[in-house]
Amino acid sequence: NGHKLNHRKFHLNLRKNFFTVRVTEHWNRLPREVVKSPSLEILKTRLDVILGNML
């Protein structure tokens, strides 16, 4: 579980728009085989498959 990102809640609406705040929940929902990909190219391929299945 070492690849999970911490998702913090903020009281200011301004911080909710930060990229790091917006993507943490999405990243943490990804399957383990995508997150633990050994290279960027494999991560992209696996992510394309996951996103393609969602359509």
C-alpha positions in Angstrom: 0.0 0.0 0.0 3.0 2.2 -0.3 1.8 3.9 -3.4 -1.3 5.4 -1.9 -1.5 9.2 -1.8 -2.7 11.1 1.3 -5.9 13.0 0.7 -6.3 16.0 2.9 -9.5 17.9 3.4 -9.2 21.7 3.3 -11.6 24.3 4.6 -10.7 26.8 1.8 -12.4 26.3 -1.6 -9.3 27.6 -3.3 -7.2 24.6 -2.3 -9.8 22.2 -3.7 -8.7 23.3 -7.2 -5.1 22.3 -6.7 -4.0 19.5 -9.0 -2.6 17.4 -6.1 -5.9 17.6 -4.2 -8.0 16.7 -7.3 -6.1 13.6 -8.3 -5.4 11.8 -5.0 -8.8 10.1 -4.8 -8.6 9.0 -8.4 -5.1 7.7 -8.0 -6.0 5.7 -4.9 -8.9 4.1 -6.7 -6.7 2.7 -9.5 -6.1 -1.1 -9.4 -2.8 -2.2 -7.8 -1.4 -3.6 -11.1 -1.7 -0.1 -12.7 -0.1 1.7 -9.8 2.8 -0.7 -9.4 3.7 -0.7 -13.1 7.4 -1.1 -13.6 7.7 1.6 -16.2 5.9 4.7 -17.5 5.0 3.0 -20.8 3.4 0.0 -19.0 1.5 2.3 -16.7 0.1 4.2 -19.7 -0.9 1.0 -21.4 -2.6 -0.4 -18.3 -4.3 2.9 -17.6 -5.6 3.0 -21.2 -7.1 -0.4 -20.7 -8.8 0.5 -17.4 -10.1 3.8 -18.8 -11.3 2.1 -22.0 -13.3 -0.4 -19.9 -15.1 2.5 -18.1 -16.6 3.8 -21.3 
